[in-house]
């Protein structure tokens, strides 16, 4: 079943979100092209593109019926609030500890898959992961690129409490010297 089939009747249809996203992005890029190219105008474009994606993802998250207690985070460069016109949009769907086996639940799995698919359908070049805090910490310990992306995370939507717990846990396990050596 497609996400479009499961969205509430009051939700904005995927086709409308796609048109709004693509139109808004094109408008931001065209405004940049028609202005004087400066470092300031480039920085403004990167911030505005990130804000445009933020709004699109937040609306889609609300309409998707994502699991209660979950949170949507921007990570990597997008997490810094900078998004180049053709960059992928890296997001983390953070699940509460009670959902450690969410993939085993067909309804939850369908909702999560539907959200990611809808992101692609709208035109977002999405790079996504779905993890609990424990999963994040375990992956970060194994891979410095994951650790870097998580350090640059930013709350987008959902449970702010879960996001704060994630930030705290991530900070607690961070070994600055080891991180700098690895970088």
C-alpha positions as CSV (number, residue, x, y, z in Angstrom):
1,X,0.0,0.0,0.0
2,X,1.4,3.4,-1.0
3,X,1.7,6.2,1.5
4,X,-0.6,8.2,-0.7
5,X,-3.3,5.6,0.0
6,X,-2.8,5.9,3.8
7,X,-2.6,9.7,4.2
8,X,-5.5,11.3,6.1
9,X,-8.0,13.0,3.9
10,X,-6.9,16.4,5.3
11,X,-3.2,15.8,4.4
12,X,-1.7,17.5,1.4
13,X,-1.5,15.0,-1.6
14,X,2.0,13.8,-2.6
15,X,1.7,15.4,-6.0
16,X,1.0,18.8,-4.4
17,X,3.9,18.4,-2.0
18,X,6.1,17.5,-5.0
19,X,5.1,20.5,-7.0
20,X,5.5,22.8,-4.1
21,X,8.9,21.4,-3.2
22,X,10.3,21.5,-6.8
23,X,8.8,25.0,-7.4
24,X,10.2,26.4,-4.2
25,X,13.6,25.0,-4.9
26,X,13.6,26.3,-8.4
27,X,12.6,29.7,-7.2
28,X,15.4,29.8,-4.6
29,X,18.0,28.8,-7.2
30,X,16.7,31.3,-9.8
31,X,16.8,34.1,-7.3
32,X,20.4,33.2,-6.6
33,X,21.3,33.1,-10.3
34,X,19.8,36.5,-10.9
35,X,21.6,38.1,-7.9
36,X,25.2,39.1,-7.6
37,X,27.3,36.0,-6.7
38,X,28.9,36.6,-3.3
39,X,30.0,34.5,-0.4
40,X,27.0,35.9,1.5
41,X,24.5,35.0,-1.3
42,X,25.9,31.5,-1.5
43,X,25.6,31.0,2.3
44,X,22.0,32.4,2.2
45,X,21.1,30.0,-0.6
46,X,22.4,27.0,1.3
47,X,20.4,28.0,4.4
48,X,17.3,28.8,2.5
49,X,17.4,25.4,0.7
50,X,17.8,23.7,4.1
51,X,14.8,25.6,5.4
52,X,12.7,24.7,2.4
53,X,13.5,21.0,2.9
54,X,12.8,21.3,6.6
55,X,9.3,22.6,5.9
56,X,8.7,19.8,3.3
57,X,9.9,17.0,5.7
58,X,7.9,18.4,8.6
59,X,4.7,18.4,6.6
60,X,5.3,14.9,5.3
61,X,6.1,13.6,8.8
62,X,2.9,15.1,10.2
63,X,0.9,13.5,7.4
64,X,2.6,10.1,7.5
65,X,1.4,8.9,10.9
66,X,4.9,8.2,12.1
67,X,5.3,6.2,15.3
68,X,4.5,8.1,18.5
69,X,7.7,8.9,20.4
70,X,9.9,8.9,17.3
71,X,11.9,11.9,16.1
72,X,13.2,13.1,12.7
73,X,16.7,14.5,12.7
74,X,18.7,16.2,10.0
75,X,22.3,14.9,10.0
76,X,25.5,15.6,8.2
77,X,25.8,18.8,6.1
78,X,22.0,19.1,6.1
79,X,22.2,18.8,9.9
80,X,24.5,21.9,9.9
81,X,21.7,23.8,8.1
82,X,23.5,23.9,4.8
83,X,22.2,22.2,1.7
84,X,23.7,22.5,-1.7
85,X,21.2,22.4,-4.7
86,X,22.1,18.8,-5.7
87,X,23.2,17.4,-2.3
88,X,21.4,14.5,-0.8
89,X,19.2,15.1,2.3
90,X,20.6,13.0,5.2
91,X,18.0,12.2,7.8
92,X,17.8,9.9,10.8
93,X,14.5,8.5,12.0
94,X,15.2,8.1,15.7
95,X,13.1,5.4,17.4
96,X,12.4,5.2,21.1
97,X,14.0,2.2,23.0
98,X,10.5,0.6,23.1
99,X,10.7,0.2,19.3
100,X,14.0,-1.7,19.2
101,X,12.3,-4.3,17.0
102,X,10.2,-1.9,14.9
103,X,11.2,-3.6,11.7
104,X,9.6,-6.8,13.0
105,X,6.2,-5.0,13.2
106,X,4.6,-5.0,9.7
107,X,2.5,-1.8,10.3
108,X,5.5,0.2,11.7
109,X,7.7,-1.1,9.0
110,X,5.2,0.0,6.3
111,X,4.8,3.4,7.9
112,X,8.6,4.0,8.0
113,X,9.1,2.6,4.5
114,X,6.2,4.7,3.2
115,X,7.7,7.9,4.7
116,X,11.0,7.3,3.0
117,X,9.4,6.4,-0.3
118,X,7.2,9.5,-0.1
119,X,10.4,11.6,0.4
120,X,11.8,10.2,-2.9
121,X,8.4,10.7,-4.6
122,X,8.4,14.3,-3.7
123,X,11.9,14.7,-5.2
124,X,14.1,14.7,-2.1
125,X,17.4,12.9,-2.7
126,X,17.1,11.3,0.7
127,X,19.8,9.4,2.6
128,X,18.1,7.8,5.5
129,X,18.7,5.6,8.5
130,X,16.2,4.3,11.1
131,X,17.8,3.7,14.5
132,X,17.4,3.7,18.2
133,X,19.8,5.7,20.4
134,X,21.7,2.5,21.2
135,X,22.0,1.7,17.5
136,X,23.4,5.2,16.8
137,X,26.0,4.9,19.5
138,X,27.0,1.4,18.4
139,X,27.4,2.6,14.7
140,X,29.2,5.7,15.7
141,X,31.8,3.7,17.7
142,X,32.5,1.6,14.6
143,X,32.6,4.4,12.0
144,X,34.0,7.9,12.3
145,X,31.9,9.1,9.4
146,X,28.7,8.1,11.2
147,X,30.0,9.8,14.4
148,X,30.6,13.0,12.4
149,X,27.2,12.9,10.9
150,X,25.6,12.4,14.3
151,X,27.6,15.2,15.8
152,X,26.1,17.5,13.2
153,X,22.5,16.4,13.9
154,X,19.6,18.8,14.3
155,X,16.0,18.3,15.5
156,X,13.4,18.5,12.8
157,X,10.2,17.0,14.2
158,X,8.7,14.5,16.6
159,X,9.8,13.8,20.1
160,X,12.1,16.5,21.3
161,X,12.6,14.5,24.5
162,X,14.0,11.6,22.5
163,X,16.3,14.0,20.6
164,X,17.6,15.5,23.8
165,X,18.3,12.0,25.2
166,X,20.1,11.2,22.0
167,X,22.2,14.3,22.2
168,X,23.1,13.6,25.8
169,X,24.1,9.9,25.0
170,X,26.1,10.9,22.0
171,X,28.0,13.6,24.0
172,X,28.7,11.1,26.8
173,X,30.4,8.6,24.6
174,X,32.3,11.1,22.5
175,X,36.1,10.8,22.9
176,X,37.3,14.1,21.4
177,X,41.0,13.0,21.1
178,X,40.1,9.7,19.4
179,X,37.7,11.5,17.1
180,X,40.3,14.1,16.0
181,X,42.9,11.4,15.5
182,X,40.5,9.4,13.3
183,X,39.6,12.5,11.3
